[in-house]
Structures are given as structure tokens and as C-alpha cells.
Amino acid sequence: MELLLLLVERRGELVTRDEIGKRVWGKDVFVDQDNNINAAIRKLRQVLDDDPEQPKFIQTVTGRGYRFVATVPDAPGLTSNVDAFADLPTQNEAVDDRHTIPPPFLQPQALPRKLALPALALVLLVAAVVYFQWFRSHPHPQAAAGRLMLAVLPFENLTGDAAQDYFSDGLTEEMIAQLGNLDPQHLGVIARTSVMHYKGTTEKLDQIGGELGVQYVLEGSVRRSSDKVRITAQLIQVKDQSHVWARQYDRELSNLLAIQGEIAEEVAQEIPLRLGDAKASVSAHHPTLGPQEYEAYDLYLKGRYFWNKRTPRGFEQAIECFQQAVARDPNYARAYAGLADSYALLSGYTQTPATESMPKARAAALKALELDEGLAEAHTSLALITENYDWDWKTAEKEYRRAIELNPNYATTHHWYAEFLSWQGRFDEAFAESERARQLDPLSLIIATDHAAILIYSRQYDRAIAECRTVFDMEPNFPRAYLVAGAYVEKRQFADALADLHHWDDGPWAWAWRAYVYGRAGQQPQARRALENLQQLYRKQHVGPDPILWAYLGMGDKDETFAWFEKAYTEHSNLLTSLKVNPAYDPLRSDPRFQDLMRRVRLASN
């Protein structure tokens, strides 16, 4: 109640989280302020039926605070009620127990104009509390139909050998996949990217549960010798940190798949889900692996470990491991899917041309699907290849939908499908998919940053800036988040754009963005100097056409821009995927050359 009153009193203004804490609890009261504020905001949105993505009442200013955005008109019926509030303390007076003060009865007397707004707010508050009490005793249909959420925390490596981290991390990822396939309609499982944030953490379970939005966590440890493995696992309910179930497994390494199946089955039996037929599939027999099959599986775990690093060297190591895995077991579909994932992302993280890496990615994805048509990861990789390299939008969407059908808990599918939808201009659908990805992977920097990109494409620049600022708070040097400069440019806040870019290393894209911003700001001498630095890099090393295209685009040189567009088209650059929606291209849209390019990448009629 106090929080809503504060927001309404300062309607239209940003109210910081620090100001909320001081007003509601007092500056000398020590509480879990962040979680309490989050909980209070959620309750207010429940009673006001407010959508945080499209707020009618309370707007989140990410990383800073909140703003009351609804219009609050004067209420004539309230302007005649003054003395009813005469005995209420003001916000600057001490109150022993402000939350126990009963609402006064309104008296038919004149109310000064300065008290009309608090009076209206109080009426709203009383109505809200009554509604919330009713809401708690009458569950909302959507709440009843919602999914439980579970996080598999990183399994602890107890071998004493850091080189075995790949095995414990791999087991974590495998358990996420196993549990994610239990019953996706009723159980969501947090993705690997977010849970690995807690590797070696000392954070308490209630804090982790609040940050990830989960009701249960599975945690454990792993110790392995040359041919044996000991795995401990325990299922914990977050709300009271009670241990629902705990087990220890001592097995041969060749029985590792069976152990994962056993853990998933026992978790399924303990969590109160309506699993339907899911239990039967969990109980399916997991065969003991032969020596060659186990070696392939172990190499697959190593490959995923390196792939998840998202570095040029990591991709090289991942490809080597996946290739060794398929050499030992040519029928191992998941290893081919790992190869497809690695090659599909390679050109985005290295200077490898897409014309070299994407055909290899396609061959691996198709082989994986030939061996196992039901592998969601392979369908997702094929979708990425067909949209970025072939510009075959219909096939890409079919593959994304098939992947979601097979595994609704695979956050990467929702993430990439959200991008796909935004490039088509289908923003409502894009935001829905992006939110599903964020629920499954709430701490993912790339998902948050690509959500900001969708906001830019939909011309919501303030929200995009806030989203990128949150990413920078988590990781100040996250390269993709520098797209915030595009939002600043569209708002003509060129100094803000350049302030961020000066923190970026002097690579090709850093100089490209500087040339772009200076050019859009009309500072052509500075733009030319940035372009010269970029061209020097181009002469010394392989640099794709995209950064130079971007520099000329910002400088307003249309002929050079279209010349480099042709080079980007020849190399199948994924810079062309956003032609339809990126506001940076708005100055070119009336040019016949741009319209022709749109037709060639099959976006003109979509």
C-alpha cells in the first residue's frame, strides 16, 4: 500500500529502488530490500491486472526503479473529504506501525486540492487490498494452469582435478535436458547459461530461487575414477529449503545414461506434477554403453563444454571433440548436432566466411536429423542455417516450430525464433517468444541483448537502452550490448552513443560503429578518421564486408553502402536479415537498389 501511494504521488516520475526502500521500510531497517520490492511490485501488478511488457500502470525502468504511467484525473467526489485525513501522519512523520492504521471513513467536508491525490490513492489501495485478498482465495485460471519451474544447479566436481570440469558441467547439462523432456506443459527447467552463473557460488538457495523464478532446485556432486562414478543428488523446495529427496549412486561409467534416467524418474515422482504419460517415457530402459559408445559420449560432453565458452578457440576445440565423437560412433546423432551448432555460429565469432562454415553446418544438421528426426537441437540449427544463409524464411519457421514441438524447454529455440519473427516485423509474436526464452534462461546476456535488439526494431528506444544498461551492469564488456549505440543515435543522443563506444576495444566493429555515429551526427572529419582506421585493419587482416558497410551507411555515402551490400550479399552475410525492420536502413528504403536487395533476400513480400 505504501509503495503504490508513493508511485501515485510521484506519477510520471522515476522512483528509484533506493527511494522505495527508504520510504517503505526506512533507511535504518535492514531487510532483503530487492526481493521485497520485487514481491510488492508483483502483487500490485496482480491486483491492477498490469502487464510488465505493456504497462498501463507501473513501468519498470530496468536497473533503476519504477514509474506510475497511468493518468490520475481529479476526482470531484473526493474533493469534499478533508478532515477524514487530518489525523493521518504525513510521509515525513514517524509511525510505529504504519501498516496497521485502519482506513478512515470519509467525511463530507472540503478536501484541499493537495490532498485529493493521496485520497484517491488511498481509495485505490483499499480496493486493491480487498481484491488481492479475494484473488488469493480464488486462484486465477492462468495461475492454476502455470508451469512449475526447476533449476539444476551446477553439479560440483569433487575429483580435485579442474580438467574434469567438463564432466560435471556436462552432467549438469544432461540433467537439464532429461528433466526438460519430462513434461514440458507442466514443468519448465532453467537453461544451462543461467544456472552456470551459480557455479561455485555461496549465494543462498532462496536468493537463487528468487533470481531464477523457480520453486525447486536440484543440486549434487560428481566424483569419477577410471571406470566408476559416484553421483549424489538432492531435490530441494525453495520456499522452505526443505530436502524433498536425496540419493547417492555408485555405478560403472558405462551406466551413466541409466543414472541420469533414474534421477529424472525419481524427481518426476517427487514433484507434484500432472505428468500424464511422461513417467512412462522417463522409465524407459537406458542401455549400458559399449566402450566405443562411452568414448563418443564422453567426447560429446567435452565438445559441449568447449562450445559453451563461445570463444573462437572454444569453437575450434568443440569441433575437434565432436568430430572425434562421430569417428568413434558414426550413428551418434547428438554429436552431429553439436557439429552443426559449432559451424553455424563460427562465422559470427571468428573471421571465417559464412560461405565456408555454413555448408558444413548444414551437412552436420541433416546427418543428425537422418539419424534422429526427433532431435530438437538439430531442427533449431537447421532453422538458423536456412534463415541466415539461405534466406529461406518458410523452411526456417517450419524448423523452429518443429523444434518447439519436440522440446518446449529448449531456450535457444525460443531465442532464435524471436529474432526470426522480429525480422519479419511480427513483433507481438517476437516479444512472446523472447519472454519464453527469458523465463527459461533469465540470466542469459545474449537473450537479454537480443531482446533489446527487438525493441530497437520496433522503435522502442528507451526500453532498449534500459535493457542494454542492465546487461552492462552484469558484464561491462559484453560486445553485443554495444548495439545500444543504435538506440541512442535514433534518439539523436550522439554523445551518449560515443561514450559507450569509447569503452570498446579497437576492433573492426568498434571503428565501424564510431564512423557510423559520427556520420549520423554530421561530424564527417571524425567519421572519416574512424573509417581510415577500419580500412587499415581491412588491409592487414581478413575483415568481412559488414563493418565497412556499416561505416559508409552512417556517413550517408549511399553508393559505397550499396557496393558493400553487394559484397555482403555474395558472402551471405546475416547483416541482411534485418533489412525489413532495422531503423538504420530507413534512409535507404526509397532507393530502388534497396528494394531490389529486399526482393533478393525474400523480405519484400513477407
C-alpha positions in Angstrom: 0.0 0.0 0.0 2.8 2.4 0.9 4.6 1.6 -2.4 1.5 2.3 -4.5 0.9 5.6 -2.7 4.5 6.7 -3.3 4.2 5.8 -7.0 0.9 7.6 -7.5 2.1 10.7 -5.6 5.0 11.0 -8.0 3.2 9.9 -11.1 5.2 10.3 -14.3 8.5 10.5 -12.4 11.1 7.8 -11.9 11.0 6.4 -8.3 14.3 4.7 -7.6 14.6 1.4 -5.7 16.6 3.2 -3.0 13.8 5.8 -2.6 11.3 3.0 -2.3 13.4 1.2 0.4 13.7 4.4 2.4 10.0 5.3 2.2 8.6 1.8 2.8 11.0 0.3 5.4 13.1 3.3 6.5 16.8 3.9 5.9 17.9 2.2 9.1 15.9 -1.0 8.7 17.8 -3.9 7.3 15.7 -6.2 5.1 16.1 -8.1 1.8 15.1 -5.0 0.0 15.4 -6.1 -3.6 13.3 -9.2 -3.2 10.7 -7.4 -1.0 10.4 -4.6 -3.7 10.1 -7.2 -6.4 7.4 -9.1 -4.5 5.5 -5.9 -3.8 5.6 -4.8 -7.4 4.3 -8.3 -8.5 1.4 -8.0 -6.1 0.5 -4.6 -7.3 0.5 -5.8 -10.9 -1.6 -8.7 -10.0 -4.4 -6.6 -8.4 -4.2 -4.0 -11.1 -4.1 -6.6 -13.9 -1.0 -4.8 -15.3 1.3 -6.4 -17.9 5.0 -5.5 -17.3 5.7 -5.7 -21.0 2.9 -3.3 -21.9 2.3 -1.5 -18.7 -0.9 0.6 -18.1 0.0 1.5 -14.6 3.6 0.6 -13.4 6.5 0.9 -15.8 9.8 -0.8 -14.9 12.9 1.2 -15.6 15.3 -1.7 -15.7 18.1 -1.5 -13.1 16.8 1.8 -11.7 13.3 1.8 -10.4 9.6 2.3 -11.4 7.3 4.9 -12.8 3.5 5.3 -12.5 2.3 5.9 -16.0 -1.5 5.9 -15.8 -3.3 9.2 -15.9 -4.7 10.2 -12.5 -7.6 12.7 -13.0 -9.0 14.9 -10.3 -11.9 13.1 -8.6 -14.8 15.5 -7.7 -16.3 13.0 -5.3 -13.1 13.1 -3.3 -12.5 16.9 -3.1 -15.1 17.3 -0.4 -13.4 15.0 2.2 -10.8 16.7 4.3 -10.9 16.1 8.0 -11.1 12.4 7.5 -7.4 12.5 6.9 -6.5 15.1 9.5 -5.2 12.6 12.0 -3.2 10.5 9.5 0.6 11.0 9.7 2.3 12.6 6.8 5.1 10.8 4.9 7.7 12.7 6.9 6.3 11.8 10.4 7.4 8.7 12.4 4.9 5.9 12.5 5.3 2.9 14.9 3.3 0.6 12.7 2.1 2.3 9.6 0.7 -0.9 8.1 -1.9 -1.3 10.9 -3.5 2.1 10.5 -7.1 1.4 9.5 -8.5 3.4 6.6 -10.6 6.3 7.9 -14.2 6.8 7.0 -14.7 9.6 4.5 -16.5 12.6 6.0 -18.5 15.1 3.8 -16.1 18.0 4.3 -14.0 20.0 1.9 -10.6 18.5 1.0 -7.8 20.8 -0.1 -6.5 20.1 -3.6 -3.1 19.0 -2.4 -4.7 16.1 -0.5 -7.0 15.0 -3.4 -4.4 12.8 -5.0 -3.4 10.9 -1.7 -7.1 10.5 -1.0 -7.7 8.9 -4.5 -4.6 6.7 -4.0 -6.0 5.5 -0.6 -9.3 4.6 -2.2 -7.4 2.7 -4.9 -5.3 1.0 -2.2 -8.3 -0.2 -0.2 -9.9 -1.5 -3.3 -6.6 -3.2 -4.3 -6.3 -4.9 -0.9 -9.8 -6.2 -1.0 -9.3 -7.5 -4.5 -6.0 -9.1 -3.6 -7.5 -10.9 -0.6 -10.2 -12.2 -2.9 -7.6 -13.1 -5.5 -5.6 -15.2 -3.1 -8.7 -17.3 -2.2 -9.9 -17.6 -5.8 -6.9 -18.7 -7.9 -6.7 -17.1 -11.3 -7.2 -19.6 -14.1 -3.9 -18.7 -15.7 -2.1 -19.2 -12.4 -3.6 -22.6 -11.9 -2.5 -23.6 -15.4 1.0 -22.2 -15.0 4.1 -24.4 -15.0 6.3 -25.2 -12.1 9.9 -24.1 -12.6 13.0 -26.1 -11.6 16.8 -25.3 -11.8 19.5 -27.9 -12.0 22.4 -26.1 -10.2 25.9 -27.0 -11.5 27.0 -30.4 -10.2 30.1 -30.0 -8.1 33.3 -31.5 -9.3 34.8 -33.5 -6.4 37.6 -35.1 -8.2 40.1 -32.4 -7.2 41.0 -32.1 -10.9 39.8 -29.0 -12.7 40.3 -30.8 -16.0 37.3 -32.9 -15.1 35.0 -29.8 -15.0 33.8 -30.8 -18.5 32.3 -33.9 -17.0 30.5 -32.3 -14.1 29.3 -29.4 -16.3 28.2 -32.0 -18.9 26.3 -33.9 -16.4 24.5 -30.7 -15.4 23.5 -30.0 -19.0 22.4 -33.6 -19.5 20.2 -33.4 -16.4 18.6 -30.2 -17.7 17.8 -32.0 -20.9 16.4 -35.1 -19.2 14.2 -33.1 -16.8 13.2 -30.6 -19.5 11.7 -33.5 -21.5 9.7 -34.9 -18.6 6.5 -32.9 -19.0 7.1 -29.5 -20.7 3.5 -28.5 -20.3 3.8 -28.5 -16.5 7.5 -28.3 -15.7 9.9 -25.7 -17.0 13.7 -26.2 -16.5 16.1 -23.3 -16.4 18.7 -23.3 -19.2 22.4 -24.0 -18.7 23.5 -20.4 -19.3 21.7 -19.1 -16.3 22.5 -21.9 -13.8 26.2 -21.8 -14.6 26.2 -18.3 -13.1 26.0 -20.1 -9.7 29.0 -22.5 -10.3 31.0 -22.3 -7.1 28.6 -19.7 -5.6 28.0 -19.0 -2.0 24.6 -17.5 -2.6 21.7 -18.8 -0.6 19.0 -21.0 -2.2 16.2 -18.5 -1.5 18.1 -15.8 -3.3 18.9 -18.2 -6.2 15.3 -19.3 -6.4 14.1 -15.6 -6.5 16.6 -14.7 -9.2 15.7 -17.6 -11.4 11.9 -17.7 -10.5 11.9 -21.4 -9.6 10.1 -23.4 -7.0 12.6 -26.3 -6.9 16.3 -26.8 -7.3 18.3 -30.0 -8.0 21.9 -29.9 -6.8 24.5 -32.5 -6.5 28.1 -33.6 -6.9 30.1 -36.0 -9.0 33.3 -38.0 -8.4 34.8 -40.3 -11.0 37.7 -42.6 -11.2 39.0 -44.5 -14.2 35.9 -46.7 -14.6 33.5 -45.8 -11.8 31.4 -42.7 -10.9 29.7 -41.6 -7.7 26.8 -39.1 -8.1 24.9 -37.5 -5.3 21.7 -35.5 -6.0 19.1 -33.8 -3.9 15.9 -32.1 -4.7 15.1 -29.0 -2.6 11.9 -27.0 -2.3 12.9 -23.3 -2.4 10.1 -21.8 -0.3 11.2 -23.5 2.9 14.5 -25.1 1.7 13.2 -28.5 2.7 15.0 -31.5 1.3 12.3 -33.4 -0.7 14.6 -36.2 -1.8 18.3 -37.2 -1.8 20.1 -40.2 -3.3 23.7 -41.4 -3.9 24.6 -43.5 -7.0 27.7 -45.7 -7.3 27.9 -47.1 -10.8 30.1 -48.1 -13.7 30.8 -45.2 -16.0 29.2 -47.1 -18.8 25.9 -46.8 -16.9 26.0 -43.0 -16.8 22.9 -42.6 -19.0 21.0 -45.0 -16.8 21.9 -42.9 -13.7 20.6 -39.8 -15.4 17.4 -41.6 -16.3 17.0 -42.8 -12.7 17.5 -39.3 -11.2 15.0 -37.8 -13.7 12.5 -40.5 -12.9 12.8 -40.0 -9.1 12.5 -36.2 -9.4 9.3 -36.8 -11.5 7.9 -38.9 -8.8 8.6 -36.3 -6.1 7.5 -33.1 -7.7 3.7 -32.7 -7.6 3.0 -32.6 -11.3 0.3 -33.9 -13.5 2.8 -35.8 -15.6 0.4 -37.8 -17.7 2.3 -40.2 -19.9 5.6 -38.6 -19.1 6.6 -41.0 -16.4 6.4 -43.9 -18.8 8.9 -42.3 -21.1 11.2 -41.4 -18.2 11.2 -45.0 -17.1 12.3 -46.2 -20.5 15.3 -48.5 -20.5 18.7 -46.8 -20.9 21.2 -49.3 -22.3 24.7 -49.8 -21.0 27.1 -48.1 -23.3 29.8 -50.1 -25.0 33.4 -48.9 -24.9 33.2 -47.0 -28.2 29.8 -45.5 -27.4 31.0 -44.3 -24.0 34.1 -42.7 -25.5 31.8 -40.9 -28.0 29.5 -39.8 -25.2 32.5 -38.5 -23.2 33.8 -36.6 -26.2 30.4 -35.2 -26.7 30.3 -33.8 -23.2 33.8 -32.2 -23.8 32.6 -30.7 -27.0 29.6 -29.1 -25.4 31.8 -27.8 -22.6 34.1 -26.0 -25.1 31.1 -24.9 -27.3 29.5 -23.2 -24.3 32.6 -21.0 -23.9 31.5 -19.0 -27.0 35.1 -18.1 -27.9 37.0 -18.7 -31.2 39.3 -21.2 -29.5 36.3 -22.8 -27.8 34.6 -23.5 -31.1 37.8 -25.0 -32.6 38.1 -27.4 -29.6 34.4 -28.2 -29.8 34.6 -29.1 -33.4 37.6 -31.3 -32.8 35.8 -33.2 -30.0 32.5 -33.6 -32.0 34.5 -34.9 -34.9 36.3 -37.5 -32.7 32.9 -38.5 -31.2 31.3 -39.3 -34.6 34.5 -41.1 -35.6 34.0 -43.4 -32.6 30.3 -43.7 -33.1 29.1 -42.8 -36.6 25.4 -43.2 -35.5 25.6 -40.7 -32.7 23.1 -38.0 -33.8 23.8 -35.6 -30.9 27.4 -35.3 -31.8 26.4 -34.3 -35.4 24.0 -31.7 -33.8 27.0 -30.4 -31.8 29.0 -30.0 -35.0 26.1 -28.2 -36.7 25.8 -25.8 -33.7 29.5 -25.1 -33.8 29.8 -24.4 -37.6 26.5 -22.4 -37.6 27.9 -19.9 -35.0 31.5 -19.9 -36.2 31.3 -17.0 -38.7 29.7 -14.8 -36.1 32.5 -15.3 -33.6 35.5 -15.6 -36.0 36.6 -14.2 -39.3 35.6 -17.5 -41.0 33.3 -16.6 -44.0 29.8 -18.0 -43.8 30.3 -19.5 -47.3 32.9 -21.8 -45.7 31.2 -22.7 -42.4 27.5 -22.8 -43.2 27.6 -25.7 -45.7 29.5 -27.8 -43.1 26.8 -26.8 -40.6 24.0 -27.8 -42.9 25.6 -31.2 -43.7 26.0 -32.0 -40.0 22.4 -30.9 -39.1 21.0 -33.0 -41.9 23.0 -36.0 -40.8 21.8 -35.6 -37.2 18.2 -35.5 -38.4 18.7 -38.5 -40.6 19.8 -40.4 -37.5 17.2 -38.9 -35.1 14.4 -36.8 -36.6 13.2 -36.0 -33.1 16.3 -34.1 -32.0 15.2 -30.5 -31.3 18.7 -29.1 -31.3 19.3 -30.3 -34.9 16.0 -28.7 -36.1 17.0 -25.5 -34.4 20.4 -25.4 -36.0 18.8 -26.1 -39.4 16.4 -23.3 -38.9 19.3 -20.9 -38.1 21.2 -22.0 -41.3 18.2 -21.6 -43.6 17.3 -18.2 -42.3 20.8 -16.7 -42.1 22.4 -18.3 -45.1 19.6 -19.3 -47.5 17.1 -16.5 -46.5 14.5 -19.3 -46.7 12.0 -17.9 -44.2 9.3 -20.5 -44.7 11.6 -23.5 -44.1 13.2 -21.8 -41.1 9.9 -21.2 -39.4 8.8 -24.8 -40.0 12.0 -26.0 -38.4 11.6 -23.7 -35.4 8.1 -24.8 -34.8 9.1 -28.4 -35.1 11.9 -27.9 -32.5 9.5 -26.2 -30.1 7.0 -29.1 -30.6 9.8 -31.6 -29.7 11.2 -29.7 -26.8 9.4 -26.6 -25.5 12.0 -26.1 -22.8 14.9 -25.5 -25.2 15.6 -21.8 -24.6 17.8 -21.4 -27.7 14.9 -22.2 -30.0 12.6 -19.6 -28.4 15.5 -17.1 -28.5 16.4 -17.6 -32.2 12.7 -17.8 -33.2 12.1 -14.5 -31.5 14.8 -12.9 -33.7 13.3 -14.6 -36.8 9.9 -13.2 -36.0 11.2 -9.7 -35.4 13.0 -9.7 -38.8 9.6 -10.3 -40.3 8.1 -7.4 -38.4 5.9 -9.7 -36.3 6.7 -8.0 -33.1 3.9 -9.3 -30.8 4.9 -12.8 -31.6 8.6 -12.0 -31.3 8.2 -10.5 -27.8 6.2 -13.5 -26.7 8.9 -15.9 -27.8 11.6 -13.7 -26.3 9.8 -13.8 -23.0 9.6 -17.6 -23.1 13.4 -17.6 -23.7 14.0 -15.2 -20.8 11.8 -17.3 -18.4 13.9 -20.4 -19.3 17.2 -18.6 -19.3 16.7 -15.5 -17.1 20.4 -14.6 -16.7 21.5 -15.0 -20.3 23.3 -11.9 -21.6 22.7 -12.7 -25.2 19.0 -13.3 -24.8 18.6 -10.0 -22.9 20.7 -8.2 -25.6 18.8 -9.6 -28.5 15.5 -8.7 -26.7 16.9 -5.1 -26.8 17.5 -5.5 -30.5 13.9 -6.4 -31.0 12.9 -3.3 -29.0 15.1 -1.2 -31.4 13.5 -2.8 -34.4 10.1 -2.0 -33.0 11.2 1.6 -32.3 11.0 1.3 -28.5 14.4 3.0 -28.0 14.1 4.0 -24.3 13.3 0.4 -23.3 16.1 -0.9 -25.5 18.6 1.4 -23.8 17.4 0.3 -20.3 17.8 -3.3 -21.3 21.3 -2.8 -22.6 22.2 -0.8 -19.4 21.1 -3.9 -17.4 23.4 -6.1 -19.5 26.3 -3.7 -18.9 25.7 -3.8 -15.2 26.1 -7.6 -15.3 29.0 -7.7 -17.8 30.5 -4.2 -18.7 32.4 -5.6 -21.8 29.7 -7.7 -23.4 30.2 -6.8 -27.1 26.7 -7.4 -28.5 25.2 -4.9 -26.0 27.0 -2.1 -27.8 24.1 -2.1 -30.2 22.7 0.4 -27.6 24.5 3.0 -29.7 21.9 2.4 -32.4 19.1 3.3 -30.0 21.0 6.5 -28.8 21.5 7.5 -32.5 17.8 7.2 -33.3 17.1 9.5 -30.3 19.9 11.8 -31.5 21.8 11.3 -28.3 25.1 11.1 -30.1 27.3 11.9 -27.0 25.8 9.0 -25.1 26.4 6.6 -28.0 30.0 7.6 -28.3 30.6 7.4 -24.5 29.8 3.7 -24.6 31.8 3.0 -27.8 35.0 4.5 -26.3 35.0 1.6 -23.8 35.1 -0.9 -26.7 38.3 -2.5 -27.9 39.7 -1.0 -31.1 38.5 -3.9 -33.4 36.7 -3.7 -36.7 33.2 -3.2 -35.3 34.4 -0.6 -32.8 35.7 1.6 -35.6 32.7 0.9 -37.7 30.3 2.0 -35.0 32.3 5.2 -34.3 32.3 6.0 -38.0 28.5 5.3 -38.1 27.7 7.5 -35.0 30.0 10.4 -36.1 28.5 10.2 -39.6 24.9 10.3 -38.3 25.9 13.2 -36.0 27.2 15.2 -39.0 30.8 15.1 -37.8 32.3 14.0 -41.1 36.0 14.6 -40.2 35.8 12.3 -37.2 33.8 9.8 -39.2 36.5 9.7 -41.9 39.3 9.2 -39.3 37.4 6.2 -37.9 36.8 4.8 -41.4 40.5 5.1 -42.2 41.4 3.1 -39.0 38.9 0.5 -40.1 40.3 0.3 -43.6 43.8 -0.2 -42.2 42.6 -3.2 -40.3 40.9 -4.4 -43.5 44.2 -4.3 -45.4 46.1 -6.1 -42.6 43.7 -9.0 -41.8 40.6 -10.6 -43.1 37.6 -8.4 -42.2 34.2 -9.2 -43.7 32.2 -6.6 -45.6 29.8 -5.8 -42.7 31.8 -3.3 -40.6 32.8 -1.2 -43.7 29.2 -1.3 -45.0 28.1 0.0 -41.6 30.6 2.8 -41.6 29.5 4.1 -45.0 25.9 3.7 -44.0 26.3 6.1 -41.1 28.3 8.6 -43.2 25.5 8.8 -45.7 27.5 7.5 -48.7 24.8 5.5 -50.5 26.9 4.4 -53.5 29.6 2.9 -51.3 27.0 1.4 -49.0 25.3 -0.4 -51.8 28.7 -1.5 -53.2 29.4 -3.2 -49.9 25.9 -4.5 -49.7 26.7 -6.5 -52.8 29.8 -7.9 -51.2 27.7 -8.8 -48.1 25.1 -10.5 -50.3 27.8 -12.5 -52.1 29.1 -13.7 -48.7 25.6 -14.5 -47.4 26.1 -12.0 -44.5 23.5 -12.3 -41.8 23.5 -8.4 -41.6 20.9 -8.6 -44.4 18.4 -10.5 -42.2 17.2 -7.2 -40.5 16.7 -5.2 -43.8 13.0 -5.0 -43.3 12.9 -3.6 -39.7 16.2 -2.0 -38.8 15.7 1.7 -38.4 19.4 2.3 -39.5 18.2 1.4 -43.1 15.3 3.9 -43.1 17.3 6.5 -45.2 17.7 3.8 -48.0 14.2 2.5 -48.2 13.0 4.6 -51.2 16.1 3.7 -53.2 15.3 1.1 -56.0 18.6 -0.7 -55.2 17.4 -1.3 -51.6 14.1 -2.6 -52.8 15.9 -4.9 -55.2 18.0 -6.2 -52.3 14.9 -6.8 -50.2 13.5 -8.9 -53.0 16.7 -11.0 -53.4 16.7 -11.9 -49.7 13.0 -12.7 -49.9 11.8 -10.0 -47.5 9.9 -7.7 -49.9 6.7 -9.7 -49.7 6.9 -11.0 -46.2 
